[in-house]
Amino acid sequence: MTTTIGLIRHGSTLWNKEGRIQGRTDNPLDEEGLLQAAELAERLSSEKWELVYSSDMIRARQTAEVIAARLGLTVAGLLPGIREMDGGLLEGTTEQERVKRWGQEWKTLELGLETNDSGRLRGCRAIEEVAALHPGRRVLVVSHGAILRSTLGGLVPGLDLSRLLKNTSLTRIVKDGETWTCELYNCVKHQGESAG
């Protein structure tokens, strides 16, 4: 029996456009983000999905609500375990502001960021719990770029994660027994771009 999880990064926000690190800052979708969510919802309506979960942050919840409404579902639950990774002192800053404040080597400094190991552990735990609750089902989970990449690194070791996840991208993973595989990564064909 296989369980399919569709991992979705939320739609765009103003801070995405400004290149600001969001982390745990609870920003809503902007107008384009709502449109992206609607485009993805339309695409997903031609597929078979049974449940929708979301991070408990507003940008993910708004994306999930648009999708669930189009699919005739309600959001089954909010998952704190897949909220975005904590950006520490970097939250709200652009690259230019980071360089001005901490210098070119800011990435080497201890600035209060959540570690990849921490994100991977909690993200994997949350997805495994969803899979255990709904064996054999097809479940959508709306979350965030950094936590999804960390989680995918834990569930599907060896997966090429070099491409950053785009807003409202769909990544589809399948659990068969104890093994996860990735069928689709970072796909935004609903935005008129080629599948990735």
N, C-alpha and C positions, 0 to 999 in steps of 0.2 A: 504494500500500500504506500503510495507516494503522497506527500503533502507539499503543496506549492504555495510559496510566499512571494507576493509581489511587493518589493521594497520601493517606495516612492520618496524622492526628495520633494519637499514643499515647493510651492510657487515662489516667485520673486518678491522681494521686499525692497523698500527704498535703500536700506543699508547694503543689500546685494549690489545695487546699481552704483552706490558710492564707494564700493570696495571696502566697506567697514566690516570688521570681524563681529559677528553677532553673538555667538556662544549662547549663554543663558539669558541674554537680553531678550525680552518677550515682545518682539516686533510683529505687527500684523502684516498680511500681504498687501502689496500695492495693487493698483488697478490691473497692471499687466499680470501679476501673480494670480489674481482671480480669473482672468481670461485663460491663462495657462492651465489652471485647475479645471476649467470648463472644457478645454480642448482635450485634456487627458481623460476626463470623465466620459466624453463622447467616444473616444477610442476604446476605453474599457467596457463600454456598454455593449460592444459587439463580441466581448469575451465572456467567459463564465467565471464570475467571482462571487463568493458566498458571504464574506464578512469583511468589514473594514475596521482596522484599529488605527490609533494615532498616538503620537507623542502628546504630552499634555501641554505643549507650548502652542500659542495662538496661531502662528503661521502654519504649523502642521495641522492643527484642528480645523482651521478654515479650509485648507486644501482637502482634508478628509471629508468634511461636511458637504462640499460641492460634489465630490465623487460619489459619496453614499447616496445623496439625493437623486443623482442621475441614474444610479443603479437600483433605486427603489429600496435601499437599505438604510439602517441607522448606524451610527458609529457604535461598534460593539463595546468599546472600552478605550480608556486613555492609559498609556504605558509610560510612566516616569522613567523606566529603564532605557528608553530610546530617545529621551530628550537630548538636545545637542550637548556636546562636550563643553565644559567650562573653559571660557577663553581668558580667564584671569584678568590681568591688567591690560590685556590687548583688546578687550571688548570695547567697541565703539571707535576704534582707531583705524585709520588707513595706513597703507605701507609707508607713505611719505611721513605721516605723523609718528609712526614707530621709529623710523630712521632718525628723525629729528630729536625724539625723546631719548632713545636708548642707543643710537648709533647703528652702523651697518651690520654689526654682529648681534643684533637684538635676538635672533633665533637661538643664540647660545646662552642667553640669560635665563635665570629662574624668575618667571613673571606670573606664576600662579596658575599656569595652564593644567588642565586635567591631562594625565598621561595616556598614551595610546593603549597601554596595557589595561588601565582602568576602564576606558571606553569599550575596549574589546570584550572584557569580562562581563560588564553589565549589559552591553548590547546583545552578546551571544546568549546570555541567560534569558533576556526578555524574548528573543525570537524562539529559543528552544521551548520556553513556556507556552507561547502561542501555538507552536507546532504540536506540543503535547496535549493542549486543550482541544485541538481541532484536527486530529489525525485524518488524513485522506481528503481534507478539504482544500479549497483555494481561497487564500486570505491575503488581503491587501494591508500593508502597514505603512503609514505615512510618517516620515521622520526627517532627518537632517543630514547634510552632506558628510561632515566629519565623523559623526557616530556611525553612519551607515558604512563608510569605508573601513573604519576600525572593526566593525562587526563582521563585515564580509571577509576581512583578513583572518578572523578567527574561525568562521564557519567553513570557508572554502580556501584553505591554505594554498598558496601558489597562484591564486587569481591575480591577474595583472590589474592593479589598482592605480596605475600611473595617471589615468585620466580622471580629473575631478568630476564628480557627479553634477549634472546640470539640473536646473530647476525643473521640477515635475518629470524628471527622468524616471523610467521604469527599469528596475533590475529584478529579474525573476530567478529565484532559487528553488530547488526541489530537494526534499529530504526523502531518501529511500533507505529504510533501515536506520542506521546511525550516520549515514553519509550524506552530506550536502553537495550539490553541484549547482553551478551557475549556468542557466540556459540563455540568459540575455543580460547584458550589462549596459547601463547608462543610455537606454534607448529613448529618443525624443522624436520618433517619426510623426507623432501627432502635431508637432510644431513645424512640420514640413522639412525636417532634416533627416538625413539617412540614419538608419538604425545603427547602433554602435555595440 
